[in-house]
Amino acid sequence: MAKILVNFQLSHGQDHFTQGNIVVDLAPGNSNLHDQVRHIIARQFNCPETIISITKLELNG
């Protein structure tokens, strides 16, 4: 398991965005890392995964 810093953006319409970051514990060797992270963010913020854009993933050793 590794701590991964994720910068993301939630789209609330054409020109409305919320930016944020979260630290998650994941195994970086797993496939579809972006999908796993989007699922975690959607659960935490109670929103659909389709409005989430991952802008940066950073592995924190």
C-alpha positions as CSV (number, residue, x, y, z in Angstrom):
1,M,0.0,0.0,0.0
2,A,1.1,3.5,-0.7
3,K,-0.2,6.9,0.1
4,I,-1.2,8.8,-3.0
5,L,-1.9,12.5,-3.1
6,V,-4.7,13.2,-5.6
7,N,-5.6,16.6,-6.9
8,F,-9.1,16.6,-8.5
9,Q,-11.8,18.8,-9.9
10,L,-15.6,18.4,-9.6
11,S,-17.6,19.8,-12.5
12,H,-20.9,21.5,-11.4
13,G,-21.9,22.8,-14.8
14,Q,-20.4,24.5,-17.8
15,D,-18.1,27.0,-15.9
16,H,-18.5,25.9,-12.3
17,F,-15.7,23.7,-10.7
18,T,-14.6,22.8,-7.3
19,Q,-11.0,21.9,-6.8
20,G,-9.6,19.8,-4.0
21,N,-7.1,17.2,-2.9
22,I,-7.2,14.0,-0.9
23,V,-4.7,11.4,0.3
24,V,-5.7,7.7,-0.3
25,D,-4.0,4.4,0.5
26,L,-3.9,2.2,-2.6
27,A,-1.7,-0.5,-4.0
28,P,-0.1,1.4,-7.0
29,G,0.3,-1.8,-9.0
30,N,-3.5,-2.3,-9.3
31,S,-5.0,-1.6,-12.7
32,N,-7.3,1.4,-13.3
33,L,-5.8,3.5,-10.6
34,H,-7.7,6.6,-11.8
35,D,-11.0,4.6,-11.7
36,Q,-10.3,3.5,-8.1
37,V,-9.5,7.0,-7.0
38,R,-12.6,8.4,-8.7
39,H,-14.8,5.8,-6.9
40,I,-13.3,6.8,-3.5
41,I,-13.9,10.5,-4.2
42,A,-17.4,9.9,-5.4
43,R,-18.2,8.0,-2.2
44,Q,-16.7,10.6,0.1
45,F,-18.4,13.6,-1.6
46,N,-21.6,11.7,-2.5
47,C,-21.5,12.6,-6.2
48,P,-21.4,10.7,-9.5
49,E,-18.0,9.6,-10.7
50,T,-18.7,11.2,-14.1
51,I,-18.2,14.8,-12.7
52,I,-14.7,14.0,-11.3
53,S,-11.5,14.8,-13.1
54,I,-8.2,13.7,-11.7
55,T,-5.7,16.5,-12.4
56,K,-2.6,15.0,-10.6
57,L,-1.6,11.8,-8.8
58,E,1.5,11.9,-6.7
59,L,3.0,8.9,-4.9
60,N,4.1,9.8,-1.3
61,G,6.6,7.0,-0.7
